Amino acid sequence: MLNNSIIKPFIAGWLLLALVTGCRKDNLIPPVDRTTTPRVMGAFIENNYDLSILSAALKKTGLLDTLNQSGPFTLFAPDNNAFNKMGIKGVEDVAKMNTDSLRFMLRYHMIRNRYFTTTFPMQLDNKYVTLAGEQIYVSVLKTATTSPDQEMFVNGALIYTESKRNIALANGVIHILAKPLKLTQATVQDYIAADTSLTLFAAAMKKFNLWDGLKTKKPLTIFAPANSAFDKYGITAAKIAAMNVADYDPLVFAIYPIEMRPMHVFATDGHLIPNPQPTGYGGIKAGIYSITPGYSYNPYYGGETAGINISKWKSGNWYPNEEGPSEVSYKNGLVNADHLCNNGIVHVIDDLFLNPDLMKR
């Protein structure tokens, strides 16, 4: 099992962040003030109700003082709603958190220098080293023109558009995120082994001789079915143990790590990745199947929708998947996607791509 010191810095940290109640103080756009020097980032966050959870965490770790210094800094800032999506309910929980772990994760949301959205290249996975010393990945949708409202993501997390990005302050710039960034300083194998909701997936990976590759290969993108996904098909640990590997198409479980091919795909990357297939059908090819992460954001209602489409190549065309569902969701939504690890990304899903009973030779 993964040592608590490895995985808990993020999981135990962010899940204890909480919502500060009170009256609204500021909008996200600082008011125009032509008589005084613009506020620094720390002061802006401290006086902004929508960032009150972040403010409480920054105060606990001493980083609010850092954001009052000259900088300049770029901060990718989860707002209260982003933390609420993760089940965060009370600010009193911030006091219970490990200060060092929390400080690391907050610094992971900061980079040096001032980066407005138009300065990020239009491509996937632009790498930037954070104040925590670890990389983040900024992806920008390629279009014919560059716009301040270009569709953009950090580690798969949406940078909100319009007034919630490019918030220019005296010592830097703030971009508001739809969810906090995730990072586990361990391999994808370690992450899966530590997650008690993935025990059946781990058992299947071991049975089909795929387990060791989850530690040694990189970069990997893993779509990991939760135990509840196996339950839908009556697949227990005993049934997995009794399977004769030679009786099954190798893709039956090799599809989840995309046949161990080097790949680094966040949940929001589906419509950004280059089309790898001559048919014009987007997606990630795994054998005769295509896995297409889908994502959309409605700026009017502030809602994100995401899912994964699975298609099958047959008779010279793509058709709905015949050996399993045509569409699979992330378990409990996007909060269970984009778990970044040292050698890849884990997405926890709520169904199997392929029914093993239909994948026998």
C-alpha positions in Angstrom: 0.0 0.0 0.0 1.1 3.5 -0.6 2.7 5.3 2.3 0.4 7.9 3.8 3.1 10.5 3.5 2.9 10.1 -0.3 -0.7 10.3 -1.2 -2.3 12.1 1.8 -0.6 15.4 1.1 -3.1 16.0 -1.6 -6.1 13.8 -0.8 -6.3 14.5 2.9 -5.3 18.1 2.3 -7.8 19.3 -0.3 -10.7 17.2 1.1 -10.3 19.1 4.4 -10.5 22.5 2.8 -13.7 24.3 3.7 -16.1 27.0 2.8 -15.9 30.3 4.8 -19.4 31.8 5.3 -20.0 35.5 5.4 -21.0 38.5 3.3 -19.7 39.1 -0.2 -16.7 41.5 -0.2 -15.5 41.8 -3.8 -16.2 40.7 -7.3 -13.4 38.7 -9.0 -12.5 41.7 -11.2 -10.7 44.3 -9.0 -12.4 47.8 -9.2 -10.7 50.4 -11.3 -8.7 52.7 -9.0 -6.8 55.5 -10.6 -5.7 57.2 -7.4 -3.8 54.4 -5.6 -1.4 51.6 -6.5 -3.2 48.4 -7.5 -3.6 45.8 -4.7 -1.2 42.9 -4.4 -2.5 39.4 -4.8 -2.6 38.4 -1.1 -4.7 41.4 -0.2 -7.1 40.8 -3.1 -7.6 37.1 -2.1 -8.1 38.0 1.5 -10.9 40.4 0.7 -12.6 38.3 -1.9 -15.5 36.1 -0.6 -15.4 33.8 -3.6 -11.8 32.9 -2.7 -12.3 32.6 1.1 -11.4 28.9 1.3 -8.1 29.6 -0.5 -7.5 32.6 1.7 -7.9 30.5 4.9 -5.5 27.9 3.5 -2.9 30.6 2.5 -3.1 32.1 5.9 -2.5 28.8 7.7 0.6 28.1 5.6 2.0 31.6 5.6 1.7 31.9 1.9 -0.6 34.8 2.0 2.4 36.9 3.0 4.3 35.5 0.0 1.6 36.7 -2.3 1.9 40.2 -0.8 5.6 40.4 -1.9 6.9 41.8 -5.1 6.8 38.6 -7.2 5.6 38.6 -9.9 3.6 35.4 -9.6 0.9 33.7 -11.6 -1.7 31.9 -9.4 -4.1 29.3 -10.6 -6.7 29.8 -7.9 -9.6 27.4 -7.2 -12.6 29.3 -6.0 -15.0 28.2 -3.3 -17.3 26.5 -5.8 -14.3 24.4 -7.0 -13.7 23.2 -3.5 -17.4 22.6 -2.9 -17.4 20.2 -5.9 -15.0 18.0 -3.9 -17.3 17.8 -0.9 -15.6 20.5 1.2 -18.1 21.9 3.8 -16.4 23.7 6.7 -13.6 26.1 7.2 -12.9 24.7 10.6 -11.3 21.7 8.9 -8.5 23.8 7.6 -7.1 24.0 11.1 -6.9 20.2 11.2 -4.8 19.9 8.1 -1.1 19.1 7.9 0.5 22.5 7.3 3.5 21.2 5.3 1.3 19.1 3.0 -1.1 22.0 2.5 1.7 24.5 1.8 3.2 22.1 -0.9 -0.2 21.8 -2.7 -0.8 25.6 -2.6 2.7 26.2 -4.0 1.8 23.7 -6.7 -0.8 26.2 -7.9 1.8 29.0 -8.3 4.4 29.8 -10.9 6.9 32.7 -11.1 6.5 35.6 -13.5 3.3 37.0 -14.9 1.5 34.9 -17.5 -1.7 36.2 -19.1 -3.7 33.6 -21.1 -2.6 35.0 -24.4 1.1 34.2 -23.6 0.5 30.4 -23.4 1.3 28.6 -26.7 -1.7 27.0 -28.4 -0.9 23.4 -27.8 -1.2 20.5 -25.3 0.9 20.2 -22.2 2.9 23.4 -22.0 5.1 22.6 -19.0 5.8 25.1 -16.2 7.7 24.5 -13.0 5.7 25.6 -9.9 6.9 27.1 -6.6 6.5 23.5 -5.3 9.2 22.4 -7.7 6.8 20.1 -9.7 5.5 20.6 -13.2 2.0 21.6 -14.2 0.6 21.3 -17.7 -1.2 24.1 -19.5 -3.2 23.2 -22.6 -4.7 25.7 -25.0 -7.2 24.9 -27.7 -5.8 25.5 -31.2 -7.7 28.0 -33.3 -7.0 30.4 -36.1 -6.7 33.4 -33.7 -5.4 34.0 -30.2 -8.1 35.3 -27.8 -8.0 36.2 -24.1 -11.0 33.8 -23.8 -9.3 30.9 -25.6 -10.3 27.5 -24.1 -7.6 26.6 -21.6 -6.9 24.0 -19.0 -4.3 23.3 -16.3 -3.8 19.6 -15.5 -7.2 19.1 -17.0 -8.8 21.8 -14.8 -10.7 24.5 -16.7 -9.5 28.1 -16.5 -12.8 30.0 -16.3 -13.3 32.6 -19.0 -14.1 36.3 -19.1 -13.9 38.1 -15.7 -12.4 35.0 -13.9 -9.1 35.0 -15.8 -6.3 37.6 -16.3 -7.0 39.3 -13.0 -4.1 41.7 -13.1 -2.7 42.9 -9.7 0.4 44.8 -8.6 2.5 41.7 -8.2 1.0 39.2 -10.6 -2.0 37.7 -12.2 -4.7 35.3 -11.1 -6.7 32.8 -13.1 -9.6 31.1 -11.5 -9.9 27.3 -11.8 -13.0 25.1 -11.9 -11.3 22.5 -9.6 -8.1 22.2 -7.5 -5.1 20.6 -9.1 -4.3 17.0 -8.1 -0.8 15.6 -7.7 0.4 12.3 -6.2 4.2 12.0 -5.7 4.2 8.3 -6.6 3.5 6.1 -9.6 0.1 5.3 -11.1 0.6 1.8 -9.6 1.0 3.2 -6.2 -2.0 5.4 -6.6 -4.2 2.4 -7.7 -2.9 0.2 -4.9 -3.7 2.9 -2.3 -7.3 3.5 -3.5 -9.6 1.0 -1.9 -12.2 1.5 -4.6 -9.9 0.1 -7.2 -9.0 -3.3 -5.6 -10.7 -5.3 -8.4 -9.0 -3.4 -11.1 -5.6 -4.0 -9.4 -6.4 -7.7 -9.2 -7.2 -7.8 -12.9 -4.0 -5.9 -13.8 -2.0 -8.5 -11.8 -3.9 -11.5 -13.2 -3.3 -10.3 -16.8 0.4 -9.5 -16.3 -0.1 -5.7 -16.6 0.6 -4.7 -13.1 4.4 -4.2 -13.2 4.1 -1.9 -16.3 2.1 0.5 -14.2 5.2 1.3 -12.2 7.9 1.1 -14.8 6.4 2.6 -17.9 5.7 6.3 -18.6 3.9 8.4 -19.5 0.7 6.4 -19.0 -2.9 7.3 -19.1 -5.0 4.9 -17.1 -8.8 4.6 -17.2 -9.4 2.7 -14.0 -12.8 1.1 -13.4 -14.0 1.3 -9.8 -15.1 -1.8 -8.0 -18.7 -0.8 -8.6 -18.0 -1.2 -12.4 -17.0 -4.8 -11.9 -20.0 -5.4 -9.7 -22.3 -4.6 -12.7 -21.0 -7.7 -14.5 -20.9 -9.9 -11.4 -17.1 -9.9 -11.5 -15.6 -10.6 -8.0 -12.1 -11.1 -6.9 -12.6 -14.9 -6.9 -13.9 -14.7 -10.5 -10.8 -12.7 -11.6 -8.5 -15.2 -9.8 -10.2 -18.1 -11.7 -9.8 -16.5 -15.1 -7.6 -18.3 -17.6 -5.7 -15.5 -19.3 -5.2 -17.5 -22.5 -9.0 -17.7 -23.0 -9.4 -13.9 -23.4 -8.5 -11.3 -26.0 -5.5 -9.5 -24.5 -7.3 -6.2 -25.0 -9.9 -7.2 -22.4 -7.9 -5.4 -19.7 -5.0 -3.9 -21.7 -7.5 -1.3 -23.1 -7.5 0.5 -19.7 -3.8 1.6 -19.8 -4.2 2.0 -23.6 -1.9 -1.0 -24.2 0.8 0.7 -22.2 1.5 3.1 -25.0 3.1 6.4 -24.0 0.2 8.8 -23.6 -0.6 11.8 -21.4 -4.2 12.7 -21.7 -6.3 14.7 -19.2 -10.1 14.4 -19.2 -10.5 17.7 -20.9 -7.9 16.9 -23.7 -10.2 14.9 -25.9 -11.1 17.6 -28.4 -7.6 19.0 -28.2 -5.5 16.0 -29.1 -4.4 15.6 -32.7 -6.5 13.2 -34.7 -4.5 9.9 -34.9 -6.8 8.2 -37.4 -7.1 8.6 -41.2 -10.8 8.2 -41.0 -11.3 11.6 -39.5 -12.8 10.1 -36.3 -11.2 11.6 -33.2 -10.0 9.6 -30.3 -7.4 7.3 -28.8 -6.9 4.1 -30.7 -6.6 0.8 -28.7 -6.7 -2.2 -31.0 -10.0 -2.0 -33.0 -11.5 0.4 -30.5 -11.5 4.2 -30.2 -11.6 5.9 -26.8 -12.7 9.5 -27.0 -12.8 11.7 -23.9 -15.5 14.3 -24.3 -15.9 17.6 -22.5 -17.9 20.7 -22.7 -18.4 23.8 -20.6 -21.5 26.1 -20.6 -20.3 29.6 -19.5 -23.9 30.7 -19.1 -24.8 28.1 -16.4 -21.2 27.4 -15.3 -21.7 23.7 -15.8 -19.1 21.1 -17.0 -20.1 17.8 -18.6 -17.6 15.0 -19.4 -17.7 11.4 -20.5 -15.8 8.9 -22.6 -17.1 7.5 -25.9 -16.1 4.0 -27.0 -16.4 3.0 -30.6 -15.4 -0.1 -32.6 -13.8 -0.3 -36.1 -15.9 -2.6 -38.2 -16.4 -3.1 -42.0 -14.4 0.0 -42.8 -16.2 2.4 -40.4 -16.7 3.3 -36.8 -19.7 1.9 -34.9 -21.0 1.9 -31.3 -19.1 -0.5 -29.1 -20.5 -4.0 -29.3 -18.6 -5.6 -26.4 -19.6 -3.0 -23.7 -21.1 0.4 -23.3 -20.7 3.1 -25.9 -20.3 5.8 -23.3 -18.7 5.7 -19.8 -18.7 8.4 -17.1 -16.1 9.4 -14.6 -17.1 8.1 -11.2 -18.8 10.9 -9.3 -17.9 13.3 -12.1 -14.7 15.2 -12.9 -13.5 15.1 -9.3 -12.4 11.6 -10.0 -10.5 12.4 -13.2 -7.0 13.8 -13.8 -5.2 12.2 -10.8 -1.6 13.2 -11.9 1.2 10.9 -10.7 4.9 10.7 -11.4 4.5 8.5 -14.4 1.1 9.3 -15.7 -2.6 10.1 -15.1 -5.3 8.0 -13.5 -9.0 8.5 -14.3 -11.5 6.6 -12.2 -14.5 5.4 -14.3 -17.9 3.9 -13.4 -18.1 1.1 -16.0 -16.0 -1.4 -17.9 -15.1 -0.5 -21.5 -15.3 -4.2 -22.4 -17.4 -7.0 -20.9 -14.9 -9.8 -20.3 -17.6 -12.5 -21.0 -17.8 -11.0 -24.6 -14.0 -10.9 -25.0 -13.3 -14.7 -24.9 -11.4 -16.1 -27.9 
